[in-house]
């Protein structure tokens, strides 16, 4: 025999309801995620795409050596390879930012800083060849300072642009409802 069917509830019915320690339900408010990380992510992906196009266009110096200002092949190939790597990392970081991943912001900042450093280094390495090309032309003996200005302006302007890009990439973190993970 099964005792389950014979269960009887016993007790008395009380007209006064008993209070149980239950917290009152608060107001549920739905807060929508900010769209700013998606916008910034798209902009970072576009920036990475332009970097990929710019890096591959550097190979035109190999196809047309007379337009390369006497810069050796190893510098052109090195610039292209580092540009492709940094641009691919920037594009991937943009996708992560678009997907509300905070890791994308940090990867993007690192890629932008590495881009500035590598650009400054490659400009410094190629400036001697540009200077040789300038001095080999008629009346170019007095223009040797151009390569120094080229390196300095690349470093300073690149630093300013890197700072502005860094602030733009960090913008989603400035808002309280950014939704980044």
C-alpha positions as CSV (number, residue, x, y, z in Angstrom):
1,X,0.0,0.0,0.0
2,X,1.2,3.5,-0.7
3,X,1.0,6.0,2.0
4,X,1.2,9.0,-0.4
5,X,-2.5,9.0,-1.1
6,X,-3.3,9.0,2.6
7,X,-1.6,12.3,3.5
8,X,-3.8,14.5,5.5
9,X,-3.1,18.1,6.2
10,X,-4.1,19.2,9.6
11,X,-4.3,22.6,11.3
12,X,-6.6,25.5,11.7
13,X,-7.4,28.4,9.4
14,X,-6.4,31.7,10.8
15,X,-8.1,34.8,9.5
16,X,-5.1,37.0,10.2
17,X,-2.3,36.5,7.6
18,X,1.1,36.0,9.1
19,X,3.9,38.2,8.0
20,X,6.9,36.5,6.5
21,X,10.2,38.3,6.2
22,X,10.0,39.1,2.5
23,X,11.7,42.1,1.0
24,X,9.4,44.2,-1.1
25,X,10.1,44.1,-4.8
26,X,12.1,47.1,-6.0
27,X,11.4,48.9,-9.2
28,X,13.0,47.1,-12.1
29,X,14.5,49.4,-14.6
30,X,15.8,48.2,-17.9
31,X,19.0,50.1,-18.8
32,X,19.9,49.9,-22.4
33,X,23.6,49.4,-23.3
34,X,25.3,52.4,-24.8
35,X,25.8,52.2,-28.6
36,X,29.1,54.1,-28.3
37,X,31.3,50.9,-28.1
38,X,29.8,49.7,-31.4
39,X,30.4,53.0,-33.1
40,X,33.9,53.2,-31.8
41,X,34.5,49.5,-32.8
42,X,33.4,50.2,-36.3
43,X,35.7,53.2,-36.5
44,X,38.6,51.2,-35.2
45,X,37.9,48.4,-37.7
46,X,37.8,51.0,-40.6
47,X,41.1,52.5,-39.2
48,X,42.6,49.0,-39.3
49,X,41.3,48.4,-42.8
50,X,42.9,51.6,-44.0
51,X,46.1,50.6,-42.3
52,X,46.1,47.3,-44.2
53,X,45.6,49.1,-47.5
54,X,48.3,51.6,-46.7
55,X,50.7,48.8,-45.7
56,X,50.2,46.9,-48.9
57,X,50.5,50.1,-51.0
58,X,54.1,50.4,-49.6
59,X,54.9,47.5,-51.9
60,X,54.6,49.9,-54.8
61,X,58.1,51.0,-53.9
62,X,59.3,47.5,-54.9
63,X,57.4,47.6,-58.2
64,X,58.7,51.1,-59.0
65,X,62.2,51.4,-57.5
66,X,62.7,54.9,-59.0
67,X,59.9,56.2,-56.9
68,X,61.4,54.8,-53.7
69,X,63.9,57.6,-53.2
70,X,66.7,55.0,-52.9
71,X,65.3,53.3,-49.9
72,X,66.5,49.7,-49.7
73,X,64.1,46.7,-50.2
74,X,64.6,45.4,-46.6
75,X,63.1,48.7,-45.2
76,X,60.1,48.6,-47.5
77,X,59.4,44.9,-46.7
78,X,59.9,45.6,-43.0
79,X,57.5,48.5,-43.0
80,X,55.0,46.4,-44.9
81,X,55.2,43.5,-42.6
82,X,55.0,45.5,-39.4
83,X,52.2,47.6,-40.9
84,X,50.2,44.5,-41.8
85,X,50.6,43.0,-38.3
86,X,49.7,46.2,-36.5
87,X,46.7,46.9,-38.8
88,X,45.4,43.4,-38.4
89,X,45.6,43.7,-34.6
90,X,43.8,47.0,-34.8
91,X,41.0,45.5,-36.9
92,X,40.6,42.6,-34.5
93,X,40.6,45.0,-31.5
94,X,37.8,47.0,-33.3
95,X,35.8,43.8,-33.6
96,X,36.2,43.1,-29.9
97,X,35.1,46.6,-29.0
98,X,32.1,46.2,-31.3
99,X,31.3,43.0,-29.4
100,X,31.4,44.9,-26.0
101,X,34.7,43.3,-24.9
102,X,36.9,45.5,-22.8
103,X,40.0,43.6,-24.0
104,X,39.5,45.1,-27.4
105,X,40.2,48.6,-26.0
106,X,43.5,47.5,-24.5
107,X,44.6,45.6,-27.6
108,X,43.7,48.7,-29.7
109,X,45.7,51.0,-27.4
110,X,48.7,48.7,-27.6
111,X,48.4,48.5,-31.4
112,X,48.1,52.2,-31.8
113,X,51.2,52.8,-29.6
114,X,53.2,50.1,-31.4
115,X,52.2,51.7,-34.7
116,X,53.6,55.1,-33.5
117,X,56.8,53.5,-32.3
118,X,57.4,51.4,-35.5
119,X,56.5,54.4,-37.7
120,X,59.1,56.5,-35.9
121,X,61.7,53.8,-36.1
122,X,61.1,53.1,-39.8
123,X,61.2,56.8,-40.6
124,X,64.5,57.2,-38.7
125,X,66.0,54.2,-40.6
126,X,64.9,55.5,-44.0
127,X,65.9,59.2,-43.4
128,X,69.6,58.5,-44.2
129,X,68.7,57.1,-47.6
130,X,66.4,60.1,-48.3
131,X,69.2,62.4,-47.3
132,X,71.6,60.6,-49.7
133,X,69.1,60.9,-52.5
134,X,68.6,64.7,-51.8
135,X,72.4,65.4,-51.6
136,X,73.0,63.5,-54.9
137,X,70.8,65.9,-56.8
138,X,72.0,69.3,-58.0
139,X,71.9,71.9,-55.3
140,X,70.9,69.4,-52.6
141,X,74.0,69.8,-50.5
142,X,72.3,72.5,-48.5
143,X,69.2,70.5,-47.9
144,X,70.5,67.8,-45.5
145,X,68.4,69.1,-42.7
146,X,65.2,67.9,-44.4
147,X,65.7,64.3,-43.2
148,X,66.1,65.5,-39.6
149,X,62.9,67.5,-39.8
150,X,61.2,64.5,-41.4
151,X,62.1,62.3,-38.4
152,X,61.2,64.9,-35.8
153,X,57.9,65.8,-37.3
154,X,57.0,62.2,-37.7
155,X,57.7,61.5,-34.1
156,X,56.0,64.6,-32.7
157,X,52.9,64.6,-35.0
158,X,52.6,60.8,-34.5
159,X,52.6,61.2,-30.8
160,X,49.9,63.8,-30.9
161,X,47.8,61.7,-33.3
162,X,48.4,58.6,-31.1
163,X,47.1,60.5,-28.1
164,X,44.0,61.7,-29.8
165,X,43.3,58.2,-31.2
166,X,43.9,56.7,-27.7
167,X,41.3,59.1,-26.2
168,X,38.8,58.2,-28.9
169,X,39.3,54.5,-28.2
170,X,38.9,55.0,-24.5
171,X,35.6,57.0,-24.9
172,X,33.3,54.0,-24.2
173,X,34.8,53.6,-20.7
174,X,33.8,57.2,-19.9
175,X,30.1,56.3,-19.7
176,X,28.5,54.5,-16.8
177,X,26.3,52.3,-19.0
178,X,28.9,51.2,-21.5
179,X,28.1,47.5,-21.2
180,X,31.7,46.4,-21.7
181,X,32.6,43.0,-20.3
